[in-house]
Amino acid sequence: MADTKKKTKVLIVDDDITLGAILSTGLELLDIETIYQTSLAGLQSAVKTSQPNIILLDVEVGDSNSIDLIQQLKLYAAGIPIIFMSSHIDAGYQSKAILEGATAFLKKPVDVEEVAAYIKRFGKREQQLSDASSTITIGSYTFDIQNRELYKKAKTQVALLPNKVK
């Protein structure tokens, strides 16, 4: 009988191809489905297409600091936990990532089993919180994160962003 249990799916973004291959292979061996990309280009599309349970994101990808993109990322990856990883041990990076909403910050070199433990712990949480975290209510206003619409007493007020991936 086939196992119908759904695997936890992680989107890994790191421009270090060797590390990406090690992480992908190691996590697959630990029964975690991986999607790997080497740049931040197309990240929104990758999130929409793959619908990961969790995102593992290198801090420095190319010339970009991915911590600076976390608020934008949260708009189209609402409720998806984000784990940052970096070879920089500067507490400023760690603090900024956590304050911006990261689930965790791992120091490179990372241990595949440690990464898997974080993924298994926090990747499941996304499934439980997805319905609850898809809207935010403040007073008589409700913001639907998935559809990017703002409602007042259940009447659509403003569509904030198009819901199309480019």
Order of alpha helices (4+ residues) and beta strands (2+ residues): beta-alpha-beta-alpha-beta-beta-beta-alpha-beta-alpha-beta-alpha-beta-beta-beta-beta
